[in-house]
Amino acid sequence: MRLEIDWTRCDGHGLCARLLPERIGLDDAGFPVLGDRTVDTDDLAHARRAVSACPRLALRLEQAPSPATR
């Protein structure tokens, strides 16, 4: 899974960064900055909590693209 932000929805409340600081930081204006977007199994519950807490539904989890099969 990986984290994605819909910038047309994000208002910079910062809840995501408080709930998932190991993956999400905040810029000077308070908007999220994603580090590694990939969410490991160990962090999945925390990531889901951050997604659920977003008041504008701007943060989401998506299936990470699988490598192309040759």
N, CA, C and O atoms as a Tripos MOL2 file, in Angstrom:
@<TRIPOS>MOLECULE
protein
  280   279    70     0     0
PROTEIN
NO_CHARGES

@<TRIPOS>ATOM
      1 N           0.8480   -1.1730    0.0000 N.3       1 MET1
      2 CA          0.0000    0.0000    0.0000 C.3       1 MET1
      3 C           0.8990    1.2440    0.0000 C.2       1 MET1
      4 O           2.0520    1.2070    0.4320 O.2       1 MET1
      5 N           0.3340    2.3320   -0.4940 N.am      2 ARG2
      6 CA          1.0860    3.5850   -0.4460 C.3       2 ARG2
      7 C           0.1260    4.7520   -0.1870 C.2       2 ARG2
      8 O          -1.0580    4.6880   -0.5150 O.2       2 ARG2
      9 N           0.6600    5.8000    0.4020 N.am      3 LEU3
     10 CA         -0.1140    6.9910    0.7370 C.3       3 LEU3
     11 C          -0.1590    7.9490   -0.4380 C.2       3 LEU3
     12 O           0.8220    8.1130   -1.1630 O.2       3 LEU3
     13 N          -1.3020    8.5720   -0.6160 N.am      4 GLU4
     14 CA         -1.4790    9.6060   -1.6310 C.3       4 GLU4
     15 C          -2.2670   10.7520   -1.0110 C.2       4 GLU4
     16 O          -3.0860   10.5370   -0.1180 O.2       4 GLU4
     17 N          -2.0180   11.9630   -1.4830 N.am      5 ILE5
     18 CA         -2.7360   13.1480   -1.0150 C.3       5 ILE5
     19 C          -3.4400   13.7930   -2.1950 C.2       5 ILE5
     20 O          -2.8440   13.9920   -3.2540 O.2       5 ILE5
     21 N          -4.7080   14.1150   -2.0050 N.am      6 ASP6
     22 CA         -5.4710   14.8750   -2.9930 C.3       6 ASP6
     23 C          -5.3100   16.3470   -2.6240 C.2       6 ASP6
     24 O          -5.9500   16.8350   -1.6920 O.2       6 ASP6
     25 N          -4.4590   17.0440   -3.3550 N.am      7 TRP7
     26 CA         -4.1350   18.4380   -3.0200 C.3       7 TRP7
     27 C          -5.3040   19.3830   -3.2410 C.2       7 TRP7
     28 O          -5.2970   20.4980   -2.7200 O.2       7 TRP7
     29 N          -6.3010   18.9670   -3.9980 N.am      8 THR8
     30 CA         -7.4760   19.8200   -4.1770 C.3       8 THR8
     31 C          -8.3700   19.7940   -2.9390 C.2       8 THR8
     32 O          -9.2430   20.6490   -2.7900 O.2       8 THR8
     33 N          -8.1620   18.8300   -2.0580 N.am      9 ARG9
     34 CA         -8.9650   18.7090   -0.8390 C.3       9 ARG9
     35 C          -8.2210   19.1360    0.4210 C.2       9 ARG9
     36 O          -8.8510   19.6010    1.3710 O.2       9 ARG9
     37 N          -6.9080   18.9930    0.4540 N.am     10 CYS10
     38 CA         -6.1330   19.2120    1.6750 C.3      10 CYS10
     39 C          -6.1950   20.6720    2.1180 C.2      10 CYS10
     40 O          -5.9320   21.5820    1.3320 O.2      10 CYS10
     41 N          -6.5490   20.8810    3.3970 N.am     11 ASP11
     42 CA         -6.5690   22.2180    3.9970 C.3      11 ASP11
     43 C          -5.4310   22.4270    4.9850 C.2      11 ASP11
     44 O          -5.3490   23.4880    5.6040 O.2      11 ASP11
     45 N          -4.5580   21.4530    5.1480 N.am     12 GLY12
     46 CA         -3.3970   21.6030    6.0170 C.3      12 GLY12
     47 C          -3.7150   21.5590    7.5010 C.2      12 GLY12
     48 O          -3.0980   22.2860    8.2800 O.2      12 GLY12
     49 N          -4.6600   20.7270    7.9090 N.am     13 HIS13
     50 CA         -4.9830   20.5930    9.3330 C.3      13 HIS13
     51 C          -3.8500   19.9300   10.1160 C.2      13 HIS13
     52 O          -3.6770   20.2140   11.3010 O.2      13 HIS13
     53 N          -3.0810   19.0560    9.4790 N.am     14 GLY14
     54 CA         -1.9270   18.4340   10.1160 C.3      14 GLY14
     55 C          -2.2100   17.1980   10.9490 C.2      14 GLY14
     56 O          -1.2970   16.6610   11.5760 O.2      14 GLY14
     57 N          -3.4450   16.7360   10.9720 N.am     15 LEU15
     58 CA         -3.7630   15.5390   11.7570 C.3      15 LEU15
     59 C          -2.9830   14.3260   11.2670 C.2      15 LEU15
     60 O          -2.5370   13.5070   12.0700 O.2      15 LEU15
     61 N          -2.8180   14.2100    9.9680 N.am     16 CYS16
     62 CA         -2.1090   13.0630    9.4000 C.3      16 CYS16
     63 C          -0.6710   13.0000    9.9170 C.2      16 CYS16
     64 O          -0.1700   11.9220   10.2390 O.2      16 CYS16
     65 N          -0.0150   14.1490    9.9960 N.am     17 ALA17
     66 CA          1.3730   14.1840   10.4570 C.3      17 ALA17
     67 C           1.4730   13.8410   11.9390 C.2      17 ALA17
     68 O           2.4570   13.2400   12.3710 O.2      17 ALA17
     69 N           0.4750   14.2140   12.7120 N.am     18 ARG18
     70 CA          0.4860   13.8730   14.1390 C.3      18 ARG18
     71 C           0.2620   12.3810   14.3570 C.2      18 ARG18
     72 O           0.8050   11.7970   15.2950 O.2      18 ARG18
     73 N          -0.5320   11.7710   13.4950 N.am     19 LEU19
     74 CA         -0.8410   10.3520   13.6500 C.3      19 LEU19
     75 C           0.1640    9.4310   12.9610 C.2      19 LEU19
     76 O           0.2660    8.2560   13.3150 O.2      19 LEU19
     77 N           0.8950    9.9430   11.9960 N.am     20 LEU20
     78 CA          1.8450    9.1240   11.2410 C.3      20 LEU20
     79 C           3.1410    9.9100   10.9840 C.2      20 LEU20
     80 O           3.5230   10.1150    9.8320 O.2      20 LEU20
     81 N           3.8110   10.3460   12.0530 N.am     21 PRO21
     82 CA          4.9910   11.2070   11.8860 C.3      21 PRO21
     83 C           6.1680   10.5310   11.1900 C.2      21 PRO21
     84 O           7.0340   11.2100   10.6380 O.2      21 PRO21
     85 N           6.2060    9.2010   11.2110 N.am     22 GLU22
     86 CA          7.3130    8.5030   10.5460 C.3      22 GLU22
     87 C           7.1880    8.5250    9.0300 C.2      22 GLU22
     88 O           8.1520    8.2070    8.3340 O.2      22 GLU22
     89 N           6.0300    8.8910    8.5030 N.am     23 ARG23
     90 CA          5.8140    8.9540    7.0540 C.3      23 ARG23
     91 C           5.4470   10.3480    6.5560 C.2      23 ARG23
     92 O           5.6860   10.6720    5.3930 O.2      23 ARG23
     93 N           4.8670   11.1820    7.4300 N.am     24 ILE24
     94 CA          4.3430   12.4770    6.9940 C.3      24 ILE24
     95 C           4.9030   13.5900    7.8680 C.2      24 ILE24
     96 O           4.7930   13.5560    9.0930 O.2      24 ILE24
     97 N           5.5010   14.5710    7.2160 N.am     25 GLY25
     98 CA          5.9470   15.7770    7.9010 C.3      25 GLY25
     99 C           5.0550   16.9360    7.4930 C.2      25 GLY25
    100 O           4.1050   16.7550    6.7320 O.2      25 GLY25
    101 N           5.3550   18.1170    7.9910 N.am     26 LEU26
    102 CA          4.6060   19.3160    7.6140 C.3      26 LEU26
    103 C           5.5640   20.3640    7.0760 C.2      26 LEU26
    104 O           6.6750   20.5180    7.5840 O.2      26 LEU26
    105 N           5.1310   21.0880    6.0430 N.am     27 ASP27
    106 CA          5.9500   22.1860    5.5360 C.3      27 ASP27
    107 C           5.6960   23.4350    6.3860 C.2      27 ASP27
    108 O           4.9490   23.3760    7.3630 O.2      27 ASP27
    109 N           6.3060   24.5530    6.0240 N.am     28 ASP28
    110 CA          6.1890   25.7860    6.8040 C.3      28 ASP28
    111 C           4.7620   26.3110    6.8800 C.2      28 ASP28
    112 O           4.4150   27.0240    7.8210 O.2      28 ASP28
    113 N           3.9370   25.9690    5.9050 N.am     29 ALA29
    114 CA          2.5410   26.4160    5.8830 C.3      29 ALA29
    115 C           1.6020   25.4190    6.5680 C.2      29 ALA29
    116 O           0.3990   25.6630    6.6590 O.2      29 ALA29
    117 N           2.1450   24.3000    7.0490 N.am     30 GLY30
    118 CA          1.3310   23.3060    7.7380 C.3      30 GLY30
    119 C           0.7400   22.2300    6.8520 C.2      30 GLY30
    120 O          -0.0930   21.4400    7.2960 O.2      30 GLY30
    121 N           1.1710   22.1940    5.5910 N.am     31 PHE31
    122 CA          0.6720   21.1690    4.6760 C.3      31 PHE31
    123 C           1.5720   19.9340    4.7350 C.2      31 PHE31
    124 O           2.7710   20.0510    4.9890 O.2      31 PHE31
    125 N           1.0000   18.7590    4.5030 N.am     32 PRO32
    126 CA          1.7710   17.5270    4.6180 C.3      32 PRO32
    127 C           2.8440   17.3810    3.5430 C.2      32 PRO32
    128 O           2.6800   17.7940    2.3950 O.2      32 PRO32
    129 N           3.9340   16.7820    3.9670 N.am     33 VAL33
    130 CA          5.0350   16.4310    3.0730 C.3      33 VAL33
    131 C           5.2620   14.9380    3.2650 C.2      33 VAL33
    132 O           5.6160   14.4870    4.3540 O.2      33 VAL33
    133 N           5.0570   14.1850    2.2070 N.am     34 LEU34
    134 CA          5.2320   12.7380    2.2970 C.3      34 LEU34
    135 C           6.6850   12.3700    2.0820 C.2      34 LEU34
    136 O           7.3170   12.8120    1.1230 O.2      34 LEU34
    137 N           7.2060   11.5580    2.9830 N.am     35 GLY35
    138 CA          8.5220   10.9850    2.7860 C.3      35 GLY35
    139 C           8.3470    9.7630    1.9020 C.2      35 GLY35
    140 O           7.9420    9.8770    0.7450 O.2      35 GLY35
    141 N           8.6480    8.6210    2.4390 N.am     36 ASP36
    142 CA          8.4300    7.3630    1.7250 C.3      36 ASP36
    143 C           6.9330    7.0850    1.7130 C.2      36 ASP36
    144 O           6.3280    6.9070    2.7700 O.2      36 ASP36
    145 N           6.3370    7.0470    0.5430 N.am     37 ARG37
    146 CA          4.8830    6.8380    0.4220 C.3      37 ARG37
    147 C           4.4690    5.3980    0.6910 C.2      37 ARG37
    148 O           3.3030    5.1280    0.9750 O.2      37 ARG37
    149 N           5.4130    4.4810    0.6020 N.am     38 THR38
    150 CA          5.1070    3.0720    0.7990 C.3      38 THR38
    151 C           4.8360    2.7950    2.2710 C.2      38 THR38
    152 O           5.6060    3.2020    3.1410 O.2      38 THR38
    153 N           3.7420    2.1050    2.5380 N.am     39 VAL39
    154 CA          3.3620    1.7700    3.9100 C.3      39 VAL39
    155 C           3.5800    0.2790    4.1240 C.2      39 VAL39
    156 O           2.9790   -0.5540    3.4450 O.2      39 VAL39
    157 N           4.4420   -0.0420    5.0710 N.am     40 ASP40
    158 CA          4.7100   -1.4340    5.4110 C.3      40 ASP40
    159 C           3.5530   -2.0000    6.2280 C.2      40 ASP40
    160 O           2.7400   -1.2520    6.7700 O.2      40 ASP40
    161 N           3.4890   -3.2950    6.3090 N.am     41 THR41
    162 CA          2.4490   -3.9660    7.0810 C.3      41 THR41
    163 C           2.4480   -3.4950    8.5320 C.2      41 THR41
    164 O           1.3860   -3.3570    9.1390 O.2      41 THR41
    165 N           3.6320   -3.2480    9.0900 N.am     42 ASP42
    166 CA          3.7360   -2.8090   10.4840 C.3      42 ASP42
    167 C           3.0830   -1.4510   10.7140 C.2      42 ASP42
    168 O           2.5770   -1.1890   11.8050 O.2      42 ASP42
    169 N           3.0850   -0.5870    9.7080 N.am     43 ASP43
    170 CA          2.5330    0.7660    9.8400 C.3      43 ASP43
    171 C           1.1200    0.9000    9.2830 C.2      43 ASP43
    172 O           0.5400    1.9850    9.3290 O.2      43 ASP43
    173 N           0.5660   -0.1700    8.7670 N.am     44 LEU44
    174 CA         -0.7210   -0.0850    8.0760 C.3      44 LEU44
    175 C          -1.8560    0.3940    8.9870 C.2      44 LEU44
    176 O          -2.6780    1.2040    8.5590 O.2      44 LEU44
    177 N          -1.9160   -0.0810   10.2100 N.am     45 ALA45
    178 CA         -2.9780    0.3480   11.1320 C.3      45 ALA45
    179 C          -2.8700    1.8400   11.4190 C.2      45 ALA45
    180 O          -3.8850    2.5360   11.4630 O.2      45 ALA45
    181 N          -1.6430    2.3440   11.6150 N.am     46 HIS46
    182 CA         -1.4370    3.7770   11.8580 C.3      46 HIS46
    183 C          -1.8050    4.5920   10.6210 C.2      46 HIS46
    184 O          -2.3940    5.6670   10.7300 O.2      46 HIS46
    185 N          -1.4580    4.0800    9.4610 N.am     47 ALA47
    186 CA         -1.7860    4.7830    8.2170 C.3      47 ALA47
    187 C          -3.2970    4.8440    8.0170 C.2      47 ALA47
    188 O          -3.8280    5.8760    7.6070 O.2      47 ALA47
    189 N          -3.9800    3.7630    8.2990 N.am     48 ARG48
    190 CA         -5.4490    3.7590    8.1700 C.3      48 ARG48
    191 C          -6.0870    4.7400    9.1500 C.2      48 ARG48
    192 O          -7.0750    5.3950    8.8180 O.2      48 ARG48
    193 N          -5.5310    4.8410   10.3420 N.am     49 ARG49
    194 CA         -6.0370    5.7940   11.3290 C.3      49 ARG49
    195 C          -5.8530    7.2260   10.8290 C.2      49 ARG49
    196 O          -6.7500    8.0570   10.9810 O.2      49 ARG49
    197 N          -4.7060    7.5160   10.2390 N.am     50 ALA50
    198 CA         -4.4520    8.8540    9.6980 C.3      50 ALA50
    199 C          -5.4010    9.1660    8.5440 C.2      50 ALA50
    200 O          -5.9150   10.2800    8.4460 O.2      50 ALA50
    201 N          -5.6310    8.1960    7.6810 N.am     51 VAL51
    202 CA         -6.5670    8.3790    6.5610 C.3      51 VAL51
    203 C          -7.9690    8.6590    7.0920 C.2      51 VAL51
    204 O          -8.6520    9.5580    6.6030 O.2      51 VAL51
    205 N          -8.3940    7.9000    8.0810 N.am     52 SER52
    206 CA         -9.7370    8.0740    8.6540 C.3      52 SER52
    207 C          -9.8990    9.4080    9.3660 C.2      52 SER52
    208 O         -11.0010    9.9540    9.4110 O.2      52 SER52
    209 N          -8.8140    9.9380    9.9220 N.am     53 ALA53
    210 CA         -8.8870   11.1860   10.6870 C.3      53 ALA53
    211 C          -8.8990   12.4270    9.8100 C.2      53 ALA53
    212 O          -9.2310   13.5110   10.2900 O.2      53 ALA53
    213 N          -8.5490   12.2980    8.5500 N.am     54 CYS54
    214 CA         -8.4730   13.4730    7.6720 C.3      54 CYS54
    215 C          -9.8650   14.0890    7.5010 C.2      54 CYS54
    216 O         -10.7580   13.4510    6.9420 O.2      54 CYS54
    217 N         -10.0560   15.3290    7.9790 N.am     55 PRO55
    218 CA        -11.3890   15.9370    7.9130 C.3      55 PRO55
    219 C         -11.8510   16.2600    6.4940 C.2      55 PRO55
    220 O         -13.0520   16.3860    6.2560 O.2      55 PRO55
    221 N         -10.9340   16.3960    5.5600 N.am     56 ARG56
    222 CA        -11.2830   16.7300    4.1750 C.3      56 ARG56
    223 C         -11.1650   15.5340    3.2360 C.2      56 ARG56
    224 O         -11.3330   15.6740    2.0240 O.2      56 ARG56
    225 N         -10.8740   14.3520    3.7980 N.am     57 LEU57
    226 CA        -10.7230   13.1210    3.0090 C.3      57 LEU57
    227 C          -9.6700   13.2750    1.9100 C.2      57 LEU57
    228 O          -9.8200   12.7460    0.8080 O.2      57 LEU57
    229 N          -8.6120   14.0030    2.2290 N.am     58 ALA58
    230 CA         -7.5550   14.2550    1.2520 C.3      58 ALA58
    231 C          -6.4920   13.1610    1.2410 C.2      58 ALA58
    232 O          -5.8160   12.9590    0.2320 O.2      58 ALA58
    233 N          -6.3450   12.4640    2.3480 N.am     59 LEU59
    234 CA         -5.3400   11.4090    2.4500 C.3      59 LEU59
    235 C          -6.0030   10.0700    2.1560 C.2      59 LEU59
    236 O          -7.1010    9.7860    2.6340 O.2      59 LEU59
    237 N          -5.3170    9.2540    1.3610 N.am     60 ARG60
    238 CA         -5.8710    7.9390    1.0500 C.3      60 ARG60
    239 C          -4.7400    6.9160    0.9140 C.2      60 ARG60
    240 O          -3.5800    7.2600    0.6880 O.2      60 ARG60
    241 N          -5.1200    5.6720    1.0580 N.am     61 LEU61
    242 CA         -4.2180    4.5490    0.8260 C.3      61 LEU61
    243 C          -4.5960    3.9180   -0.4980 C.2      61 LEU61
    244 O          -5.7720    3.6760   -0.7710 O.2      61 LEU61
    245 N          -3.6040    3.6550   -1.3090 N.am     62 GLU62
    246 CA         -3.8290    2.9970   -2.5940 C.3      62 GLU62
    247 C          -2.9460    1.7720   -2.6820 C.2      62 GLU62
    248 O          -1.9070    1.6780   -2.0290 O.2      62 GLU62
    249 N          -3.3770    0.8520   -3.4900 N.am     63 GLN63
    250 CA         -2.5640   -0.3280   -3.7540 C.3      63 GLN63
    251 C          -1.3060    0.1180   -4.4870 C.2      63 GLN63
    252 O          -1.3920    0.8170   -5.4970 O.2      63 GLN63
    253 N          -0.1580   -0.2740   -3.9960 N.am     64 ALA64
    254 CA          1.0980    0.0630   -4.6660 C.3      64 ALA64
    255 C           1.1620   -0.6770   -5.9950 C.2      64 ALA64
    256 O           0.7890   -1.8480   -6.0730 O.2      64 ALA64
    257 N           1.6320   -0.0010   -7.0400 N.am     65 PRO65
    258 CA          1.7290   -0.6810   -8.3320 C.3      65 PRO65
    259 C           2.7310   -1.8310   -8.2580 C.2      65 PRO65
    260 O           3.8070   -1.6970   -7.6750 O.2      65 PRO65
    261 N           2.3690   -2.9310   -8.8410 N.am     66 SER66
    262 CA          3.2800   -4.0720   -8.8470 C.3      66 SER66
    263 C           4.2400   -3.9270  -10.0180 C.2      66 SER66
    264 O           3.8840   -3.3710  -11.0570 O.2      66 SER66
    265 N           5.4530   -4.4260   -9.8480 N.am     67 PRO67
    266 CA          6.4190   -4.3510  -10.9510 C.3      67 PRO67
    267 C           5.8920   -5.1020  -12.1700 C.2      67 PRO67
    268 O           5.2330   -6.1340  -12.0430 O.2      67 PRO67
    269 N           6.1850   -4.5790  -13.3250 N.am     68 ALA68
    270 CA          5.7330   -5.2100  -14.5730 C.3      68 ALA68
    271 C           6.3780   -6.5830  -14.7170 C.2      68 ALA68
    272 O           7.5620   -6.7660  -14.4370 O.2      68 ALA68
    273 N           5.5930   -7.5150  -15.1490 N.am     69 THR69
    274 CA          6.0950   -8.8680  -15.3780 C.3      69 THR69
    275 C           6.6770   -8.9360  -16.7810 C.2      69 THR69
    276 O           6.0550   -8.4900  -17.7460 O.2      69 THR69
    277 N           7.8630   -9.4920  -16.8840 N.am     70 ARG70
    278 CA          8.5160   -9.5960  -18.1950 C.3      70 ARG70
    279 C           8.3430  -10.9520  -18.7660 C.2      70 ARG70
    280 O           8.8250  -11.2250  -19.8660 O.2      70 ARG70
@<TRIPOS>BOND
     1     1     2 1
     2     2     3 1
     3     3     4 2
     4     3     5 am
     5     5     6 1
     6     6     7 1
     7     7     8 2
     8     7     9 am
     9     9    10 1
    10    10    11 1
    11    11    12 2
    12    11    13 am
    13    13    14 1
    14    14    15 1
    15    15    16 2
    16    15    17 am
    17    17    18 1
    18    18    19 1
    19    19    20 2
    20    19    21 am
    21    21    22 1
    22    22    23 1
    23    23    24 2
    24    23    25 am
    25    25    26 1
    26    26    27 1
    27    27    28 2
    28    27    29 am
    29    29    30 1
    30    30    31 1
    31    31    32 2
    32    31    33 am
    33    33    34 1
    34    34    35 1
    35    35    36 2
    36    35    37 am
    37    37    38 1
    38    38    39 1
    39    39    40 2
    40    39    41 am
    41    41    42 1
    42    42    43 1
    43    43    44 2
    44    43    45 am
    45    45    46 1
    46    46    47 1
    47    47    48 2
    48    47    49 am
    49    49    50 1
    50    50    51 1
    51    51    52 2
    52    51    53 am
    53    53    54 1
    54    54    55 1
    55    55    56 2
    56    55    57 am
    57    57    58 1
    58    58    59 1
    59    59    60 2
    60    59    61 am
    61    61    62 1
    62    62    63 1
    63    63    64 2
    64    63    65 am
    65    65    66 1
    66    66    67 1
    67    67    68 2
    68    67    69 am
    69    69    70 1
    70    70    71 1
    71    71    72 2
    72    71    73 am
    73    73    74 1
    74    74    75 1
    75    75    76 2
    76    75    77 am
    77    77    78 1
    78    78    79 1
    79    79    80 2
    80    79    81 am
    81    81    82 1
    82    82    83 1
    83    83    84 2
    84    83    85 am
    85    85    86 1
    86    86    87 1
    87    87    88 2
    88    87    89 am
    89    89    90 1
    90    90    91 1
    91    91    92 2
    92    91    93 am
    93    93    94 1
    94    94    95 1
    95    95    96 2
    96    95    97 am
    97    97    98 1
    98    98    99 1
    99    99   100 2
   100    99   101 am
   101   101   102 1
   102   102   103 1
   103   103   104 2
   104   103   105 am
   105   105   106 1
   106   106   107 1
   107   107   108 2
   108   107   109 am
   109   109   110 1
   110   110   111 1
   111   111   112 2
   112   111   113 am
   113   113   114 1
   114   114   115 1
   115   115   116 2
   116   115   117 am
   117   117   118 1
   118   118   119 1
   119   119   120 2
   120   119   121 am
   121   121   122 1
   122   122   123 1
   123   123   124 2
   124   123   125 am
   125   125   126 1
   126   126   127 1
   127   127   128 2
   128   127   129 am
   129   129   130 1
   130   130   131 1
   131   131   132 2
   132   131   133 am
   133   133   134 1
   134   134   135 1
   135   135   136 2
   136   135   137 am
   137   137   138 1
   138   138   139 1
   139   139   140 2
   140   139   141 am
   141   141   142 1
   142   142   143 1
   143   143   144 2
   144   143   145 am
   145   145   146 1
   146   146   147 1
   147   147   148 2
   148   147   149 am
   149   149   150 1
   150   150   151 1
   151   151   152 2
   152   151   153 am
   153   153   154 1
   154   154   155 1
   155   155   156 2
   156   155   157 am
   157   157   158 1
   158   158   159 1
   159   159   160 2
   160   159   161 am
   161   161   162 1
   162   162   163 1
   163   163   164 2
   164   163   165 am
   165   165   166 1
   166   166   167 1
   167   167   168 2
   168   167   169 am
   169   169   170 1
   170   170   171 1
   171   171   172 2
   172   171   173 am
   173   173   174 1
   174   174   175 1
   175   175   176 2
   176   175   177 am
   177   177   178 1
   178   178   179 1
   179   179   180 2
   180   179   181 am
   181   181   182 1
   182   182   183 1
   183   183   184 2
   184   183   185 am
   185   185   186 1
   186   186   187 1
   187   187   188 2
   188   187   189 am
   189   189   190 1
   190   190   191 1
   191   191   192 2
   192   191   193 am
   193   193   194 1
   194   194   195 1
   195   195   196 2
   196   195   197 am
   197   197   198 1
   198   198   199 1
   199   199   200 2
   200   199   201 am
   201   201   202 1
   202   202   203 1
   203   203   204 2
   204   203   205 am
   205   205   206 1
   206   206   207 1
   207   207   208 2
   208   207   209 am
   209   209   210 1
   210   210   211 1
   211   211   212 2
   212   211   213 am
   213   213   214 1
   214   214   215 1
   215   215   216 2
   216   215   217 am
   217   217   218 1
   218   218   219 1
   219   219   220 2
   220   219   221 am
   221   221   222 1
   222   222   223 1
   223   223   224 2
   224   223   225 am
   225   225   226 1
   226   226   227 1
   227   227   228 2
   228   227   229 am
   229   229   230 1
   230   230   231 1
   231   231   232 2
   232   231   233 am
   233   233   234 1
   234   234   235 1
   235   235   236 2
   236   235   237 am
   237   237   238 1
   238   238   239 1
   239   239   240 2
   240   239   241 am
   241   241   242 1
   242   242   243 1
   243   243   244 2
   244   243   245 am
   245   245   246 1
   246   246   247 1
   247   247   248 2
   248   247   249 am
   249   249   250 1
   250   250   251 1
   251   251   252 2
   252   251   253 am
   253   253   254 1
   254   254   255 1
   255   255   256 2
   256   255   257 am
   257   257   258 1
   258   258   259 1
   259   259   260 2
   260   259   261 am
   261   261   262 1
   262   262   263 1
   263   263   264 2
   264   263   265 am
   265   265   266 1
   266   266   267 1
   267   267   268 2
   268   267   269 am
   269   269   270 1
   270   270   271 1
   271   271   272 2
   272   271   273 am
   273   273   274 1
   274   274   275 1
   275   275   276 2
   276   275   277 am
   277   277   278 1
   278   278   279 1
   279   279   280 2
@<TRIPOS>SUBSTRUCTURE
     1 MET1         2 RESIDUE 1 A MET
     2 ARG2         6 RESIDUE 1 A ARG
     3 LEU3        10 RESIDUE 1 A LEU
     4 GLU4        14 RESIDUE 1 A GLU
     5 ILE5        18 RESIDUE 1 A ILE
     6 ASP6        22 RESIDUE 1 A ASP
     7 TRP7        26 RESIDUE 1 A TRP
     8 THR8        30 RESIDUE 1 A THR
     9 ARG9        34 RESIDUE 1 A ARG
    10 CYS10       38 RESIDUE 1 A CYS
    11 ASP11       42 RESIDUE 1 A ASP
    12 GLY12       46 RESIDUE 1 A GLY
    13 HIS13       50 RESIDUE 1 A HIS
    14 GLY14       54 RESIDUE 1 A GLY
    15 LEU15       58 RESIDUE 1 A LEU
    16 CYS16       62 RESIDUE 1 A CYS
    17 ALA17       66 RESIDUE 1 A ALA
    18 ARG18       70 RESIDUE 1 A ARG
    19 LEU19       74 RESIDUE 1 A LEU
    20 LEU20       78 RESIDUE 1 A LEU
    21 PRO21       82 RESIDUE 1 A PRO
    22 GLU22       86 RESIDUE 1 A GLU
    23 ARG23       90 RESIDUE 1 A ARG
    24 ILE24       94 RESIDUE 1 A ILE
    25 GLY25       98 RESIDUE 1 A GLY
    26 LEU26      102 RESIDUE 1 A LEU
    27 ASP27      106 RESIDUE 1 A ASP
    28 ASP28      110 RESIDUE 1 A ASP
    29 ALA29      114 RESIDUE 1 A ALA
    30 GLY30      118 RESIDUE 1 A GLY
    31 PHE31      122 RESIDUE 1 A PHE
    32 PRO32      126 RESIDUE 1 A PRO
    33 VAL33      130 RESIDUE 1 A VAL
    34 LEU34      134 RESIDUE 1 A LEU
    35 GLY35      138 RESIDUE 1 A GLY
    36 ASP36      142 RESIDUE 1 A ASP
    37 ARG37      146 RESIDUE 1 A ARG
    38 THR38      150 RESIDUE 1 A THR
    39 VAL39      154 RESIDUE 1 A VAL
    40 ASP40      158 RESIDUE 1 A ASP
    41 THR41      162 RESIDUE 1 A THR
    42 ASP42      166 RESIDUE 1 A ASP
    43 ASP43      170 RESIDUE 1 A ASP
    44 LEU44      174 RESIDUE 1 A LEU
    45 ALA45      178 RESIDUE 1 A ALA
    46 HIS46      182 RESIDUE 1 A HIS
    47 ALA47      186 RESIDUE 1 A ALA
    48 ARG48      190 RESIDUE 1 A ARG
    49 ARG49      194 RESIDUE 1 A ARG
    50 ALA50      198 RESIDUE 1 A ALA
    51 VAL51      202 RESIDUE 1 A VAL
    52 SER52      206 RESIDUE 1 A SER
    53 ALA53      210 RESIDUE 1 A ALA
    54 CYS54      214 RESIDUE 1 A CYS
    55 PRO55      218 RESIDUE 1 A PRO
    56 ARG56      222 RESIDUE 1 A ARG
    57 LEU57      226 RESIDUE 1 A LEU
    58 ALA58      230 RESIDUE 1 A ALA
    59 LEU59      234 RESIDUE 1 A LEU
    60 ARG60      238 RESIDUE 1 A ARG
    61 LEU61      242 RESIDUE 1 A LEU
    62 GLU62      246 RESIDUE 1 A GLU
    63 GLN63      250 RESIDUE 1 A GLN
    64 ALA64      254 RESIDUE 1 A ALA
    65 PRO65      258 RESIDUE 1 A PRO
    66 SER66      262 RESIDUE 1 A SER
    67 PRO67      266 RESIDUE 1 A PRO
    68 ALA68      270 RESIDUE 1 A ALA
    69 THR69      274 RESIDUE 1 A THR
    70 ARG70      278 RESIDUE 1 A ARG
